[in-house]
Each structure stands twice: as C-alpha cells, then as structure tokens.
Amino acid sequence: MENKVAQGCRALLAGIVFYCSVTAQAGNHVVIIAGKGGTAEYSAKFSRDAKQLQEVLRRQYGFTPEQITLLAESGATLPSTAVNVETTFMKLAATLRAEDALVIVLFGHGTADANFAKFNLVGADLRDLDFARLLERVPARQQVLVNTTAASAGFIEKLARQERVIITATRSAEEKYATVFPEYLVEAFMKGEEADLNKDQKISFLEAFDYARDRVVRFYEQAQRLRPEHPLLEDNGDGIGSEIPVAQAFTANVASAPSDGALAARLFFSPGVGALTAAPNAAGPLEQKKANLLAEIEALKARKGTLTAAEYERKLEDLFLALARLNREIKQSKP
C-alpha cells in the first residue's frame, strides 16, 4: 500500500500528472480569493463559497493543503489584500515550473469602467491588467482564471493567450449586479456525477462551465426574470469569449461553431491518476443534435443586425433554454 507521504505528494490538476519525492512539493497549485464583501452578508457569502471550493478540492480531488492558497476578508490565514495577492504570485513565480498548472478562482464584487475591470479587495483593488501582469510572471504554461464577479468580462480581453482558460460570470461591463454563477460553479465540482456530461469520471473546466451556465439560465427562467448575467469562456487566445464553447468533437461538422472550448475540455480536476487529457466521447445522435443547436445559435448571432434587440434576446434565450434541456438529456442518456 502506498504510504501517506507518497499519497500526499500526488495530484492531478488540469490534465497534468505530477509525482513528488518526500522532499519536493507538488507543483500544481490553486489560488482561491474571496474579495471584500462590503456588507456582512456578502462577506460571509464570498468566504463561504471560497472555503467550500477549498474543501471540495481537498476532500474529493486529493489536493494537499500546500497546493491551495486561500485569501479571504476574514477566516483565512491571509487577508485578501492586494499586497497579499502580489506576494502569493511572487512565491508561485519562484516555485512553479513550466510543466506545472495554476488555477485562480475569484469570488466577490467586481466593477468596471471604460478602461479596466476590477476585482474588489480589502484596501486597494486589482485591475484586469494587474492580474495579467501577475500571471505572466508565473512559468506554469497551463493556467486557468475564473472570475465569478459582476462586470468581469474585461478580464477576457486583457488576459487571453494560448494555453490559458479564462472564465467570467458576465459578458459586459453593464452586467454589474451580484451573480449567481459562483455557487453553481462550485456545485459543478461538488456534484461531479451531475456535471460529468460525457461520463468519463472527470469534470473538465468546459463541463463545469456548461453546468454552471445552464443552471444560471434555469435559475432566471424559474424566477421569471430577465437574465442579467451571461457567462463567457475563452481558451483560444483571441480575446473573444463564448457563451457556448464546445469541445473539438462537436465542431468537426459545424463550420460556424465557435472555436472556444477545445482546451477547457482537456483540463480537469481529478482525484486519481488517469489520462493526460480528457478526450470527449465520440459524437452520437444527441451530440449531433447539440452540434446542430449550436450552429442554430451561431446563425442567430449572424442575423443579429436584422432583428430588434428585444427579438434577438428572446430568440437567443429560447435557444439557451433548449441547450440546457438537451445537456440534461445527454447526461441522462449516459450509462
């Protein structure tokens, strides 16, 4: 039986298997930041979301305490200040290697103006450009940054590059209200069987995004409210996020399908040692139906200029609801 030291030195993050010796430290790392709440209610919520994700990664995905850095307004060893964020990245720049992986998850409030999107911290805030600068210092090639705040869309344009996945809770600076996206993102990793669309026993970042997006759509549908948040994923380096990213297997026969999603489909948290990449299952009838639906969404986007704003949003929302229902059907069809 493997000893506890060896077990503690093994982790699989973002498709990279890394074994460490007794004296070495596992290279893959997750940084979770709960920003300033502004009120006791929001401070508690952001801290709760951050600690819940930390606990899920430790209990369900085998991460050691040394592989997770938690910063929060309260209840954490490191308060979520700009100085502590900078110090954390300085340490990662000195310890991570090119073959390692780094995941950053932000919970909190966000703001934006004509030039920058900001993540609210205790004291001075950090801009999208600040996070871009900090990430560029870290040698780990594979990087994932998830910003679950309002007005987070600006992070996509400023941080996009090859081998990096950027996920935001909103598609514009105008979407400035508190988001429900973060709780569904944590839920995706916590309820693995529900989020695992292709049933390969791994939750890719694409699957987690799809799960959270679908539940955001369903939340506002059930509340009978217009949806004020539209999550985006960008992973091809062009700086343009997609609401409907797809794995490569779904794009082969759909020329107009968006190109985002192929990298996110290969990056995943996993509790055990497995394949280096999470390859999507071969496309069946339901997957082809999904590809056709994605193409229909892209065709609608191409016709946006010929429709009134209200008509376009109504048609697009109807297609998103159909996509959420189809994803549930695909999941239920898997053994």
C-alpha positions in Angstrom: 0.0 0.0 0.0 1.3 3.5 -0.8 2.4 5.4 2.2 0.8 8.7 3.3 3.7 10.8 2.2 3.5 9.5 -1.3 -0.3 9.9 -1.3 0.1 13.5 -0.2 2.6 14.2 -3.0 0.4 13.1 -5.8 -2.2 15.3 -7.5 -3.7 15.6 -10.9 -4.7 19.1 -11.9 -5.6 20.4 -15.4 -4.6 17.2 -17.1 -1.0 17.1 -15.7 0.2 14.2 -13.6 2.9 15.3 -11.1 4.7 13.0 -8.7 6.9 14.4 -6.0 9.5 12.9 -3.7 9.4 13.2 0.0 11.4 16.5 -0.1 9.7 18.0 -3.1 6.5 20.0 -3.2 3.7 19.1 -5.7 3.8 21.8 -8.4 0.2 22.2 -9.4 -1.5 24.9 -7.4 -4.9 26.5 -6.8 -5.3 30.1 -5.6 -8.8 31.0 -4.2 -9.5 34.6 -3.4 -12.7 35.9 -1.6 -12.7 39.6 -2.0 -14.2 42.4 0.0 -17.9 41.9 0.7 -18.9 45.5 1.6 -21.7 44.1 3.9 -21.6 41.3 6.4 -23.9 39.2 4.2 -21.7 39.4 1.2 -18.5 39.0 3.2 -19.9 35.7 4.6 -21.1 34.5 1.2 -17.8 35.1 -0.6 -15.9 33.5 2.2 -18.3 30.5 2.3 -18.0 30.0 -1.5 -14.2 30.1 -1.3 -13.9 27.7 1.7 -16.4 25.3 0.1 -14.3 25.1 -3.0 -11.2 24.6 -0.9 -12.9 21.8 1.0 -14.1 20.1 -2.2 -10.7 20.1 -3.7 -9.1 18.6 -0.6 -11.8 16.0 0.2 -12.9 15.0 -3.3 -9.9 15.8 -5.5 -7.0 14.9 -3.3 -5.3 18.3 -3.1 -3.0 18.8 -0.2 -3.2 22.0 2.0 0.2 23.1 0.5 -1.4 23.0 -3.0 -4.1 25.5 -2.2 -3.7 29.2 -1.2 -6.8 30.8 0.3 -7.2 34.5 0.8 -10.3 35.9 2.3 -11.6 39.0 4.0 -12.0 37.0 7.3 -11.5 33.5 8.4 -8.3 32.9 6.4 -4.6 33.0 7.3 -4.1 35.5 4.5 -6.4 38.5 4.3 -7.5 39.3 0.8 -5.4 42.4 0.2 -3.6 43.5 -3.0 -0.2 43.1 -1.1 -1.0 39.5 -0.2 -2.2 38.7 -3.7 1.1 40.1 -5.1 3.1 38.2 -2.5 1.3 35.0 -3.4 2.1 35.3 -7.1 5.7 36.2 -6.3 6.0 32.9 -4.4 4.4 31.0 -7.2 6.7 32.6 -9.8 9.6 31.3 -7.8 8.3 27.7 -7.2 6.2 26.6 -10.1 7.7 25.2 -13.2 6.7 25.2 -16.9 5.1 21.8 -16.7 3.0 22.8 -13.7 -0.6 24.1 -13.8 -2.1 27.0 -12.0 -5.8 27.7 -11.3 -7.1 31.1 -9.9 -10.7 31.4 -8.7 -12.1 34.8 -7.7 -15.2 35.2 -5.6 -16.5 38.7 -4.7 -17.6 42.0 -6.2 -16.4 43.4 -9.5 -16.6 46.8 -11.1 -15.6 48.2 -14.5 -15.2 51.4 -16.4 -14.3 52.2 -19.9 -10.7 51.1 -19.4 -10.5 48.4 -16.8 -12.4 45.7 -15.0 -11.5 45.5 -11.3 -11.7 42.9 -8.6 -12.6 44.4 -5.2 -10.2 43.6 -2.4 -9.7 44.8 1.2 -8.0 48.1 0.6 -6.8 48.8 -3.0 -8.4 46.8 -5.8 -6.6 44.9 -8.6 -7.4 45.5 -12.2 -7.6 43.0 -15.1 -4.2 44.3 -16.3 -2.7 43.7 -12.8 -3.8 40.0 -12.9 -2.4 39.7 -16.5 0.9 41.0 -15.2 1.0 38.7 -12.2 0.1 35.6 -14.3 2.8 36.4 -16.9 5.4 36.1 -14.1 4.4 32.5 -13.3 6.2 30.0 -15.5 3.4 27.4 -15.4 2.3 27.1 -19.0 -1.3 25.8 -18.3 -3.3 28.4 -16.5 -7.0 28.8 -15.7 -8.5 32.0 -14.2 -12.2 32.0 -13.2 -13.7 35.4 -12.3 -17.2 34.8 -10.8 -17.9 38.5 -10.1 -20.2 41.1 -11.8 -18.6 43.2 -14.6 -15.9 40.6 -15.0 -16.0 40.4 -18.9 -13.0 42.7 -19.3 -10.7 40.1 -17.9 -11.1 38.1 -21.1 -9.6 40.7 -23.5 -6.7 41.6 -21.1 -5.7 38.1 -20.0 -6.3 36.0 -23.1 -3.3 34.0 -24.5 -2.5 30.5 -25.7 -2.7 27.7 -23.1 -4.8 29.8 -20.8 -8.5 29.4 -20.0 -10.5 32.5 -18.9 -14.0 32.2 -17.5 -16.1 35.1 -16.5 -19.6 35.4 -15.0 -20.7 38.2 -17.3 -20.3 39.3 -20.9 -20.1 43.1 -20.5 -19.4 45.9 -18.0 -23.1 46.7 -18.0 -23.8 43.4 -16.2 -23.0 44.8 -12.8 -25.3 43.1 -10.4 -24.4 40.3 -7.9 -24.1 37.0 -9.8 -25.4 33.5 -9.0 -22.8 31.9 -11.3 -20.2 31.2 -8.5 -22.5 29.0 -6.4 -23.3 26.8 -9.5 -19.6 26.7 -10.4 -18.7 25.3 -7.0 -21.7 22.9 -7.3 -20.3 21.6 -10.6 -17.2 20.3 -8.9 -19.0 19.2 -5.8 -21.7 17.2 -7.7 -19.4 15.5 -10.1 -21.8 12.9 -11.4 -24.3 15.6 -12.5 -21.7 17.8 -14.2 -19.8 14.9 -15.9 -21.6 15.2 -19.2 -19.5 12.6 -21.1 -19.3 10.2 -18.1 -15.5 9.8 -18.2 -15.3 10.3 -14.4 -13.6 13.6 -14.7 -15.0 17.2 -14.6 -13.4 19.3 -17.3 -13.5 23.0 -17.0 -15.7 23.0 -20.1 -18.2 20.7 -18.3 -18.1 22.8 -15.1 -18.7 25.9 -17.2 -21.6 24.3 -19.1 -23.1 23.0 -15.8 -23.0 26.5 -14.2 -24.2 28.3 -17.3 -27.2 26.0 -17.7 -28.2 26.4 -14.1 -27.9 30.2 -14.3 -30.3 30.1 -17.3 -32.7 27.8 -15.4 -32.5 30.0 -12.2 -33.7 33.1 -14.0 -36.3 31.1 -16.0 -37.8 29.7 -12.9 -37.7 33.2 -11.2 -39.4 34.6 -14.3 -36.7 37.3 -14.5 -34.7 38.7 -17.4 -31.2 37.2 -17.1 -28.6 39.9 -16.0 -25.6 37.6 -16.3 -24.2 35.8 -19.3 -21.1 33.7 -18.5 -18.2 33.5 -21.1 -15.3 31.1 -21.7 -12.2 32.0 -23.7 -9.4 29.5 -24.4 -8.1 30.0 -27.9 -6.2 33.2 -27.2 -8.2 35.6 -29.5 -9.6 37.6 -26.6 -13.3 37.0 -27.5 -15.3 34.8 -25.1 -18.1 32.5 -26.0 -21.3 31.7 -24.2 -21.4 28.3 -25.9 -17.9 26.9 -26.1 -17.7 23.4 -27.4 -15.2 20.5 -27.4 -13.4 19.8 -30.6 -15.5 16.7 -31.2 -18.6 18.8 -31.6 -17.1 21.2 -34.1 -16.0 18.9 -36.9 -19.2 19.1 -38.9 -20.3 22.6 -37.9 -18.2 25.2 -39.8 -19.8 28.1 -38.0 -19.4 26.7 -34.4 -17.3 28.8 -32.0 -13.7 27.8 -31.6 -13.5 28.3 -27.8 -13.8 25.1 -25.6 -11.2 22.7 -27.0 -8.6 23.5 -24.4 -11.1 23.7 -21.5 -12.4 20.2 -22.5 -8.9 18.8 -21.8 -8.2 20.5 -18.5 -9.7 19.0 -15.4 -9.5 18.2 -11.7 -9.3 14.5 -11.0 -9.0 12.6 -7.7 -6.8 9.8 -9.2 -4.2 9.2 -11.8 -5.5 8.9 -15.3 -5.0 10.0 -18.9 -3.2 13.2 -19.6 -6.2 14.7 -21.4 -9.9 14.2 -21.0 -10.9 13.2 -24.5 -14.6 13.8 -25.3 -16.7 10.8 -26.2 -17.4 10.1 -29.9 -20.4 12.1 -31.1 -23.7 10.2 -31.2 -27.3 11.3 -32.2 -27.7 13.6 -29.2 -24.3 15.1 -29.6 -25.1 15.8 -33.3 -28.4 17.4 -32.2 -26.3 19.6 -29.9 -24.0 20.5 -32.7 -27.0 21.5 -34.8 -28.4 23.6 -32.0 -25.1 25.3 -31.5 -25.0 26.0 -35.2 -28.5 27.5 -34.9 -27.3 29.8 -32.1 -24.4 30.9 -34.3 -26.7 31.5 -37.2 -28.9 33.7 -35.0 -25.9 35.7 -33.9 -25.0 36.3 -37.5 -28.6 37.7 -38.1 -28.5 40.0 -35.0 -28.3 43.1 -37.1 -31.6 42.2 -38.9 -33.6 41.8 -35.6 -34.8 44.2 -32.9 -32.8 44.0 -29.7 -35.8 42.5 -27.8 -36.5 39.9 -30.5 -32.8 38.9 -30.7 -32.5 38.4 -26.9 -35.8 36.5 -26.8 -34.8 34.1 -29.5 -31.3 33.6 -28.1 -32.7 32.9 -24.6 -35.1 30.3 -26.0 -32.1 28.6 -27.7 -30.1 28.6 -24.4 -33.1 27.0 -22.6 -33.2 24.4 -25.3 -29.4 23.8 -24.9 -29.8 23.4 -21.1 -32.6 20.8 -21.6 -30.5 19.0 -24.2 -27.5 18.8 -22.0 -29.6 17.2 -19.3 -30.9 14.7 -21.8 -27.3 13.9 -22.9 -26.3 13.4 -19.3 -29.2 11.1 -18.6 -28.5 9.0 -21.7 -25.0 8.1 -20.5 -24.7 4.7 -18.6 
